[in-house]
Amino acid sequence: MKQELHHDGSDAFYETVLKLQSTDECRAFFEDICSPHELRTIEQRFQLLFLLTSGRSYSEIGEITGASSATISRASRQIANSHCGIAEIILRHTKAED
């Protein structure tokens, strides 16, 4: 049986994230919420998604991140199966910083 993704309190979590005011505040929030391993995993997942949406090859991404081709492939499938258009969101927000 698939565990429910959203639960009581999940809206409050996401609303709180949206209200964070700076990169430093966001980093501190996630460092308090997540274990070091969880945070590294989330950061690596984002890096993989970013590099994949930037058109990098699996071999380049593996060299940059140290991730296995299986991990990179899972991230690629995540983009393909995204509910929110994660590739477009990443590109839109990272290009705004340039």
N, CA, C and O atoms as a Tinker XYZ file with bonds, in Angstrom:
   392  protein
     1  N      0.845000   -1.180000    0.000000    73     2
     2  CA     0.000000    0.000000    0.000000    64     1     3
     3  C      0.890000    1.242000    0.000000    63     2     4     5
     4  O      1.804000    1.366000    0.816000    81     3
     5  N      0.612000    2.148000   -0.917000    73     3     6
     6  CA     1.424000    3.355000   -1.026000    64     5     7
     7  C      1.126000    4.306000    0.130000    63     6     8     9
     8  O     -0.031000    4.586000    0.445000    81     7
     9  N      2.202000    4.797000    0.757000    73     7    10
    10  CA     2.050000    5.725000    1.864000    64     9    11
    11  C      1.628000    7.085000    1.312000    63    10    12    13
    12  O      2.145000    7.529000    0.287000    81    11
    13  N      0.704000    7.734000    1.980000    73    11    14
    14  CA     0.213000    9.045000    1.551000    64    13    15
    15  C      1.334000   10.080000    1.631000    63    14    16    17
    16  O      1.998000   10.208000    2.660000    81    15
    17  N      1.540000   10.822000    0.529000    73    15    18
    18  CA     2.598000   11.828000    0.479000    64    17    19
    19  C      2.243000   13.046000    1.325000    63    18    20    21
    20  O      3.063000   13.534000    2.102000    81    19
    21  N      1.034000   13.522000    1.168000    73    19    22
    22  CA     0.608000   14.712000    1.917000    64    21    23
    23  C     -0.149000   14.269000    3.163000    63    22    24    25
    24  O     -0.920000   13.310000    3.124000    81    23
    25  N      0.070000   14.958000    4.240000    73    23    26
    26  CA    -0.533000   14.591000    5.509000    64    25    27
    27  C     -0.806000   15.863000    6.295000    63    26    28    29
    28  O     -0.441000   16.956000    5.862000    81    27
    29  N     -1.444000   15.723000    7.440000    73    27    30
    30  CA    -1.703000   16.883000    8.289000    64    29    31
    31  C     -0.389000   17.590000    8.583000    63    30    32    33
    32  O      0.580000   16.954000    8.996000    81    31
    33  N     -0.352000   18.872000    8.377000    73    31    34
    34  CA     0.849000   19.647000    8.647000    64    33    35
    35  C      1.704000   19.894000    7.428000    63    34    36    37
    36  O      2.577000   20.761000    7.468000    81    35
    37  N      1.491000   19.163000    6.336000    73    35    38
    38  CA     2.355000   19.361000    5.173000    64    37    39
    39  C      2.142000   20.733000    4.544000    63    38    40    41
    40  O      3.100000   21.352000    4.081000    81    39
    41  N      0.897000   21.220000    4.520000    73    39    42
    42  CA     0.670000   22.570000    3.981000    64    41    43
    43  C      1.417000   23.615000    4.805000    63    42    44    45
    44  O      2.005000   24.544000    4.250000    81    43
    45  N      1.396000   23.466000    6.124000    73    43    46
    46  CA     2.103000   24.408000    6.998000    64    45    47
    47  C      3.598000   24.399000    6.700000    63    46    48    49
    48  O      4.240000   25.450000    6.706000    81    47
    49  N      4.154000   23.216000    6.439000    73    47    50
    50  CA     5.570000   23.111000    6.108000    64    49    51
    51  C      5.871000   23.904000    4.843000    63    50    52    53
    52  O      6.774000   24.741000    4.844000    81    51
    53  N      5.138000   23.658000    3.775000    73    51    54
    54  CA     5.405000   24.330000    2.499000    64    53    55
    55  C      5.133000   25.831000    2.575000    63    54    56    57
    56  O      5.853000   26.623000    1.968000    81    55
    57  N      4.109000   26.220000    3.311000    73    55    58
    58  CA     3.833000   27.649000    3.490000    64    57    59
    59  C      4.978000   28.325000    4.241000    63    58    60    61
    60  O      5.337000   29.460000    3.927000    81    59
    61  N      5.546000   27.648000    5.217000    73    59    62
    62  CA     6.681000   28.193000    5.954000    64    61    63
    63  C      7.884000   28.349000    5.039000    63    62    64    65
    64  O      8.562000   29.376000    5.081000    81    63
    65  N      8.159000   27.343000    4.209000    73    63    66
    66  CA     9.275000   27.427000    3.262000    64    65    67
    67  C      9.100000   28.637000    2.349000    63    66    68    69
    68  O     10.062000   29.359000    2.085000    81    67
    69  N      7.889000   28.861000    1.870000    73    67    70
    70  CA     7.635000   30.002000    0.978000    64    69    71
    71  C      7.880000   31.349000    1.652000    63    70    72    73
    72  O      8.129000   32.346000    0.974000    81    71
    73  N      7.813000   31.382000    2.960000    73    71    74
    74  CA     7.978000   32.643000    3.693000    64    73    75
    75  C      9.421000   32.924000    4.108000    63    74    76    77
    76  O      9.707000   33.994000    4.645000    81    75
    77  N     10.325000   31.987000    3.867000    73    75    78
    78  CA    11.729000   32.218000    4.214000    64    77    79
    79  C     12.260000   33.372000    3.382000    63    78    80    81
    80  O     11.949000   33.483000    2.196000    81    79
    81  N     13.070000   34.242000    4.006000    73    79    82
    82  CA    13.433000   35.520000    3.406000    64    81    83
    83  C     14.776000   35.554000    2.682000    63    82    84    85
    84  O     15.010000   36.453000    1.875000    81    83
    85  N     15.653000   34.609000    2.946000    73    83    86
    86  CA    16.989000   34.676000    2.345000    64    85    87
    87  C     17.563000   33.272000    2.206000    63    86    88    89
    88  O     17.052000   32.312000    2.782000    81    87
    89  N     18.632000   33.177000    1.433000    73    87    90
    90  CA    19.322000   31.899000    1.291000    64    89    91
    91  C     19.833000   31.427000    2.648000    63    90    92    93
    92  O     19.721000   30.243000    2.969000    81    91
    93  N     20.391000   32.334000    3.449000    73    91    94
    94  CA    20.910000   31.948000    4.769000    64    93    95
    95  C     19.794000   31.430000    5.675000    63    94    96    97
    96  O     19.974000   30.436000    6.380000    81    95
    97  N     18.640000   32.105000    5.655000    73    95    98
    98  CA    17.515000   31.662000    6.470000    64    97    99
    99  C     17.011000   30.292000    5.989000    63    98   100   101
   100  O     16.679000   29.427000    6.800000    81    99
   101  N     16.957000   30.108000    4.685000    73    99   102
   102  CA    16.516000   28.834000    4.107000    64   101   103
   103  C     17.487000   27.716000    4.477000    63   102   104   105
   104  O     17.068000   26.632000    4.885000    81   103
   105  N     18.788000   27.983000    4.334000    73   103   106
   106  CA    19.795000   26.984000    4.678000    64   105   107
   107  C     19.680000   26.596000    6.163000    63   106   108   109
   108  O     19.708000   25.411000    6.496000    81   107
   109  N     19.554000   27.577000    7.040000    73   107   110
   110  CA    19.443000   27.297000    8.473000    64   109   111
   111  C     18.179000   26.482000    8.777000    63   110   112   113
   112  O     18.213000   25.555000    9.586000    81   111
   113  N     17.081000   26.829000    8.132000    73   111   114
   114  CA    15.825000   26.107000    8.322000    64   113   115
   115  C     15.998000   24.633000    7.962000    63   114   116   117
   116  O     15.643000   23.756000    8.749000    81   115
   117  N     16.546000   24.356000    6.767000    73   115   118
   118  CA    16.695000   22.976000    6.331000    64   117   119
   119  C     17.765000   22.237000    7.127000    63   118   120   121
   120  O     17.661000   21.024000    7.308000    81   119
   121  N     18.788000   22.937000    7.607000    73   119   122
   122  CA    19.782000   22.287000    8.463000    64   121   123
   123  C     19.162000   21.862000    9.788000    63   122   124   125
   124  O     19.571000   20.860000   10.374000    81   123
   125  N     18.171000   22.625000   10.264000    73   123   126
   126  CA    17.479000   22.253000   11.501000    64   125   127
   127  C     16.450000   21.149000   11.273000    63   126   128   129
   128  O     16.245000   20.305000   12.144000    81   127
   129  N     15.801000   21.150000   10.108000    73   127   130
   130  CA    14.745000   20.187000    9.808000    64   129   131
   131  C     15.320000   18.826000    9.403000    63   130   132   133
   132  O     14.796000   17.786000    9.802000    81   131
   133  N     16.386000   18.836000    8.619000    73   131   134
   134  CA    16.928000   17.608000    8.023000    64   133   135
   135  C     18.200000   17.153000    8.733000    63   134   136   137
   136  O     18.934000   17.954000    9.311000    81   135
   137  N     18.436000   15.860000    8.672000    73   135   138
   138  CA    19.730000   15.348000    9.110000    64   137   139
   139  C     20.764000   15.743000    8.051000    63   138   140   141
   140  O     20.390000   16.043000    6.918000    81   139
   141  N     22.048000   15.750000    8.395000    73   139   142
   142  CA    23.060000   16.066000    7.381000    64   141   143
   143  C     22.953000   15.167000    6.146000    63   142   144   145
   144  O     23.120000   15.642000    5.023000    81   143
   145  N     22.679000   13.887000    6.340000    73   143   146
   146  CA    22.546000   12.966000    5.211000    64   145   147
   147  C     21.337000   13.323000    4.346000    63   146   148   149
   148  O     21.434000   13.336000    3.118000    81   147
   149  N     20.202000   13.611000    4.979000    73   147   150
   150  CA    19.005000   13.990000    4.225000    64   149   151
   151  C     19.248000   15.251000    3.403000    63   150   152   153
   152  O     18.846000   15.328000    2.242000    81   151
   153  N     19.900000   16.226000    4.002000    73   151   154
   154  CA    20.162000   17.481000    3.309000    64   153   155
   155  C     21.109000   17.269000    2.131000    63   154   156   157
   156  O     20.879000   17.823000    1.056000    81   155
   157  N     22.165000   16.480000    2.310000    73   155   158
   158  CA    23.072000   16.178000    1.192000    64   157   159
   159  C     22.329000   15.474000    0.065000    63   158   160   161
   160  O     22.573000   15.752000   -1.109000    81   159
   161  N     21.419000   14.561000    0.417000    73   159   162
   162  CA    20.638000   13.843000   -0.589000    64   161   163
   163  C     19.748000   14.796000   -1.377000    63   162   164   165
   164  O     19.688000   14.711000   -2.603000    81   163
   165  N     19.060000   15.697000   -0.692000    73   163   166
   166  CA    18.199000   16.676000   -1.360000    64   165   167
   167  C     19.034000   17.600000   -2.243000    63   166   168   169
   168  O     18.662000   17.877000   -3.383000    81   167
   169  N     20.160000   18.074000   -1.717000    73   167   170
   170  CA    21.023000   18.967000   -2.501000    64   169   171
   171  C     21.564000   18.258000   -3.736000    63   170   172   173
   172  O     21.622000   18.852000   -4.813000    81   171
   173  N     21.965000   16.980000   -3.593000    73   171   174
   174  CA    22.466000   16.244000   -4.748000    64   173   175
   175  C     21.350000   16.028000   -5.762000    63   174   176   177
   176  O     21.584000   16.147000   -6.964000    81   175
   177  N     20.147000   15.714000   -5.304000    73   175   178
   178  CA    19.027000   15.507000   -6.217000    64   177   179
   179  C     18.773000   16.777000   -7.019000    63   178   180   181
   180  O     18.569000   16.718000   -8.231000    81   179
   181  N     18.784000   17.924000   -6.346000    73   179   182
   182  CA    18.584000   19.185000   -7.062000    64   181   183
   183  C     19.712000   19.408000   -8.067000    63   182   184   185
   184  O     19.463000   19.814000   -9.202000    81   183
   185  N     20.941000   19.145000   -7.657000    73   183   186
   186  CA    22.081000   19.335000   -8.567000    64   185   187
   187  C     21.934000   18.442000   -9.794000    63   186   188   189
   188  O     22.205000   18.880000  -10.912000    81   187
   189  N     21.513000   17.203000   -9.600000    73   187   190
   190  CA    21.310000   16.309000  -10.732000    64   189   191
   191  C     20.221000   16.840000  -11.658000    63   190   192   193
   192  O     20.391000   16.847000  -12.878000    81   191
   193  N     19.110000   17.284000  -11.086000    73   191   194
   194  CA    18.028000   17.828000  -11.903000    64   193   195
   195  C     18.491000   19.069000  -12.648000    63   194   196   197
   196  O     18.167000   19.245000  -13.823000    81   195
   197  N     19.244000   19.925000  -11.978000    73   195   198
   198  CA    19.759000   21.139000  -12.615000    64   197   199
   199  C     20.674000   20.787000  -13.788000    63   198   200   201
   200  O     20.529000   21.338000  -14.879000    81   199
   201  N     21.612000   19.872000  -13.561000    73   199   202
   202  CA    22.551000   19.512000  -14.622000    64   201   203
   203  C     21.848000   18.816000  -15.776000    63   202   204   205
   204  O     22.196000   19.045000  -16.935000    81   203
   205  N     20.865000   17.970000  -15.484000    73   203   206
   206  CA    20.103000   17.311000  -16.543000    64   205   207
   207  C     19.315000   18.330000  -17.373000    63   206   208   209
   208  O     19.272000   18.230000  -18.599000    81   207
   209  N     18.698000   19.302000  -16.713000    73   207   210
   210  CA    17.932000   20.307000  -17.452000    64   209   211
   211  C     18.845000   21.258000  -18.211000    63   210   212   213
   212  O     18.403000   21.944000  -19.132000    81   211
   213  N     20.116000   21.300000  -17.828000    73   211   214
   214  CA    21.091000   22.140000  -18.528000    64   213   215
   215  C     21.687000   21.436000  -19.741000    63   214   216   217
   216  O     22.512000   22.009000  -20.451000    81   215
   217  N     21.270000   20.192000  -19.978000    73   215   218
   218  CA    21.725000   19.472000  -21.155000    64   217   219
   219  C     23.041000   18.722000  -21.002000    63   218   220   221
   220  O     23.623000   18.295000  -21.999000    81   219
   221  N     23.515000   18.556000  -19.785000    73   219   222
   222  CA    24.763000   17.820000  -19.562000    64   221   223
   223  C     24.561000   16.340000  -19.808000    63   222   224   225
   224  O     23.462000   15.820000  -19.612000    81   223
   225  N     25.606000   15.658000  -20.234000    73   223   226
   226  CA    25.541000   14.213000  -20.451000    64   225   227
   227  C     25.652000   13.492000  -19.104000    63   226   228   229
   228  O     26.115000   14.058000  -18.114000    81   227
   229  N     25.214000   12.232000  -19.095000    73   227   230
   230  CA    25.320000   11.426000  -17.879000    64   229   231
   231  C     26.766000   11.345000  -17.417000    63   230   232   233
   232  O     27.039000   11.432000  -16.220000    81   231
   233  N     27.707000   11.178000  -18.363000    73   231   234
   234  CA    29.107000   11.047000  -17.955000    64   233   235
   235  C     29.623000   12.341000  -17.335000    63   234   236   237
   236  O     30.357000   12.304000  -16.348000    81   235
   237  N     29.244000   13.490000  -17.907000    73   235   238
   238  CA    29.648000   14.772000  -17.312000    64   237   239
   239  C     29.061000   14.928000  -15.916000    63   238   240   241
   240  O     29.749000   15.342000  -14.983000    81   239
   241  N     27.785000   14.593000  -15.784000    73   239   242
   242  CA    27.107000   14.728000  -14.496000    64   241   243
   243  C     27.751000   13.807000  -13.464000    63   242   244   245
   244  O     27.942000   14.197000  -12.312000    81   243
   245  N     28.083000   12.594000  -13.873000    73   243   246
   246  CA    28.759000   11.669000  -12.971000    64   245   247
   247  C     30.092000   12.198000  -12.500000    63   246   248   249
   248  O     30.434000   12.069000  -11.325000    81   247
   249  N     30.859000   12.801000  -13.416000    73   247   250
   250  CA    32.157000   13.372000  -13.048000    64   249   251
   251  C     31.995000   14.545000  -12.084000    63   250   252   253
   252  O     32.769000   14.684000  -11.137000    81   251
   253  N     31.000000   15.380000  -12.321000    73   251   254
   254  CA    30.776000   16.569000  -11.487000    64   253   255
   255  C     30.284000   16.187000  -10.097000    63   254   256   257
   256  O     30.750000   16.728000   -9.095000    81   255
   257  N     29.329000   15.242000  -10.044000    73   255   258
   258  CA    28.641000   14.959000   -8.782000    64   257   259
   259  C     29.115000   13.714000   -8.064000    63   258   260   261
   260  O     28.915000   13.577000   -6.857000    81   259
   261  N     29.739000   12.806000   -8.791000    73   259   262
   262  CA    30.100000   11.522000   -8.201000    64   261   263
   263  C     28.931000   10.552000   -8.142000    63   262   264   265
   264  O     29.057000    9.460000   -7.588000    81   263
   265  N     27.788000   10.942000   -8.711000    73   263   266
   266  CA    26.606000   10.076000   -8.708000    64   265   267
   267  C     26.776000    8.957000   -9.735000    63   266   268   269
   268  O     27.433000    9.128000  -10.762000    81   267
   269  N     26.179000    7.830000   -9.439000    73   267   270
   270  CA    26.225000    6.701000  -10.366000    64   269   271
   271  C     25.265000    6.957000  -11.527000    63   270   272   273
   272  O     24.376000    7.804000  -11.440000    81   271
   273  N     25.461000    6.213000  -12.609000    73   271   274
   274  CA    24.563000    6.367000  -13.755000    64   273   275
   275  C     23.142000    5.955000  -13.381000    63   274   276   277
   276  O     22.183000    6.498000  -13.929000    81   275
   277  N     22.992000    5.010000  -12.462000    73   275   278
   278  CA    21.653000    4.611000  -12.011000    64   277   279
   279  C     20.955000    5.761000  -11.280000    63   278   280   281
   280  O     19.762000    5.991000  -11.477000    81   279
   281  N     21.691000    6.474000  -10.447000    73   279   282
   282  CA    21.126000    7.610000   -9.721000    64   281   283
   283  C     20.757000    8.723000  -10.689000    63   282   284   285
   284  O     19.706000    9.349000  -10.553000    81   283
   285  N     21.618000    8.968000  -11.661000    73   283   286
   286  CA    21.344000   10.000000  -12.665000    64   285   287
   287  C     20.125000    9.610000  -13.492000    63   286   288   289
   288  O     19.291000   10.458000  -13.810000    81   287
   289  N     20.021000    8.352000  -13.834000    73   287   290
   290  CA    18.873000    7.855000  -14.595000    64   289   291
   291  C     17.572000    8.030000  -13.815000    63   290   292   293
   292  O     16.552000    8.412000  -14.386000    81   291
   293  N     17.605000    7.750000  -12.507000    73   291   294
   294  CA    16.410000    7.959000  -11.672000    64   293   295
   295  C     16.009000    9.420000  -11.672000    63   294   296   297
   296  O     14.821000    9.735000  -11.748000    81   295
   297  N     16.987000   10.325000  -11.588000    73   295   298
   298  CA    16.687000   11.756000  -11.610000    64   297   299
   299  C     16.091000   12.151000  -12.961000    63   298   300   301
   300  O     15.179000   12.975000  -13.022000    81   299
   301  N     16.601000   11.568000  -14.033000    73   299   302
   302  CA    16.068000   11.841000  -15.364000    64   301   303
   303  C     14.610000   11.385000  -15.473000    63   302   304   305
   304  O     13.777000   12.092000  -16.040000    81   303
   305  N     14.307000   10.212000  -14.933000    73   303   306
   306  CA    12.920000    9.727000  -14.922000    64   305   307
   307  C     12.036000   10.634000  -14.071000    63   306   308   309
   308  O     10.859000   10.831000  -14.373000    81   307
   309  N     12.613000   11.180000  -13.009000    73   307   310
   310  CA    11.852000   12.088000  -12.156000    64   309   311
   311  C     11.428000   13.322000  -12.952000    63   310   312   313
   312  O     10.304000   13.799000  -12.802000    81   311
   313  N     12.315000   13.835000  -13.790000    73   311   314
   314  CA    11.975000   14.977000  -14.639000    64   313   315
   315  C     10.851000   14.586000  -15.590000    63   314   316   317
   316  O      9.882000   15.328000  -15.750000    81   315
   317  N     10.979000   13.422000  -16.219000    73   315   318
   318  CA     9.982000   12.968000  -17.191000    64   317   319
   319  C      8.614000   12.763000  -16.552000    63   318   320   321
   320  O      7.589000   12.966000  -17.201000    81   319
   321  N      8.593000   12.363000  -15.288000    73   319   322
   322  CA     7.329000   12.073000  -14.598000    64   321   323
   323  C      6.881000   13.193000  -13.667000    63   322   324   325
   324  O      5.990000   12.996000  -12.840000    81   323
   325  N      7.488000   14.353000  -13.796000    73   323   326
   326  CA     7.204000   15.468000  -12.900000    64   325   327
   327  C      5.745000   15.905000  -12.983000    63   326   328   329
   328  O      5.167000   15.996000  -14.066000    81   327
   329  N      5.167000   16.172000  -11.824000    73   327   330
   330  CA     3.794000   16.670000  -11.751000    64   329   331
   331  C      3.727000   18.177000  -11.966000    63   330   332   333
   332  O      2.678000   18.707000  -12.333000    81   331
   333  N      4.831000   18.863000  -11.741000    73   331   334
   334  CA     4.807000   20.328000  -11.765000    64   333   335
   335  C      5.679000   20.919000  -12.860000    63   334   336   337
   336  O      5.789000   22.140000  -12.963000    81   335
   337  N      6.298000   20.084000  -13.675000    73   335   338
   338  CA     7.200000   20.611000  -14.690000    64   337   339
   339  C      8.506000   21.075000  -14.064000    63   338   340   341
   340  O      8.940000   22.206000  -14.282000    81   339
   341  N      9.129000   20.198000  -13.287000    73   339   342
   342  CA    10.323000   20.554000  -12.514000    64   341   343
   343  C     11.423000   21.139000  -13.380000    63   342   344   345
   344  O     12.119000   22.055000  -12.940000    81   343
   345  N     11.605000   20.643000  -14.593000    73   343   346
   346  CA    12.667000   21.157000  -15.461000    64   345   347
   347  C     12.429000   22.633000  -15.763000    63   346   348   349
   348  O     13.356000   23.439000  -15.685000    81   347
   349  N     11.200000   22.990000  -16.106000    73   347   350
   350  CA    10.886000   24.381000  -16.412000    64   349   351
   351  C     11.042000   25.281000  -15.186000    63   350   352   353
   352  O     11.511000   26.414000  -15.294000    81   351
   353  N     10.648000   24.770000  -14.030000    73   351   354
   354  CA    10.779000   25.544000  -12.792000    64   353   355
   355  C     12.252000   25.803000  -12.489000    63   354   356   357
   356  O     12.632000   26.929000  -12.166000    81   355
   357  N     13.077000   24.769000  -12.592000    73   355   358
   358  CA    14.513000   24.928000  -12.320000    64   357   359
   359  C     15.124000   25.924000  -13.299000    63   358   360   361
   360  O     15.851000   26.832000  -12.897000    81   359
   361  N     14.830000   25.753000  -14.569000    73   359   362
   362  CA    15.389000   26.665000  -15.573000    64   361   363
   363  C     14.927000   28.098000  -15.349000    63   362   364   365
   364  O     15.730000   29.027000  -15.440000    81   363
   365  N     13.656000   28.286000  -15.061000    73   363   366
   366  CA    13.106000   29.638000  -14.852000    64   365   367
   367  C     13.778000   30.321000  -13.654000    63   366   368   369
   368  O     14.146000   31.494000  -13.729000    81   367
   369  N     13.930000   29.600000  -12.581000    73   367   370
   370  CA    14.471000   30.205000  -11.362000    64   369   371
   371  C     15.987000   30.369000  -11.405000    63   370   372   373
   372  O     16.515000   31.318000  -10.825000    81   371
   373  N     16.687000   29.480000  -12.071000    73   371   374
   374  CA    18.145000   29.632000  -12.135000    64   373   375
   375  C     18.544000   30.660000  -13.176000    63   374   376   377
   376  O     19.563000   31.329000  -13.006000    81   375
   377  N     17.780000   30.809000  -14.243000    73   375   378
   378  CA    18.068000   31.837000  -15.249000    64   377   379
   379  C     17.780000   33.233000  -14.705000    63   378   380   381
   380  O     18.409000   34.204000  -15.127000    81   379
   381  N     16.843000   33.341000  -13.780000    73   379   382
   382  CA    16.516000   34.639000  -13.183000    64   381   383
   383  C     17.680000   35.184000  -12.378000    63   382   384   385
   384  O     17.789000   36.393000  -12.176000    81   383
   385  N     18.561000   34.284000  -11.913000    73   383   386
   386  CA    19.720000   34.709000  -11.120000    64   385   387
   387  C     20.878000   35.192000  -11.986000    63   386   388   389
   388  O     21.764000   35.886000  -11.488000    81   387
   389  N     20.890000   34.841000  -13.278000    73   387   390
   390  CA    21.999000   35.225000  -14.157000    64   389   391
   391  C     22.021000   36.719000  -14.427000    63   390   392
   392  O     22.893000   37.203000  -15.148000    81   391
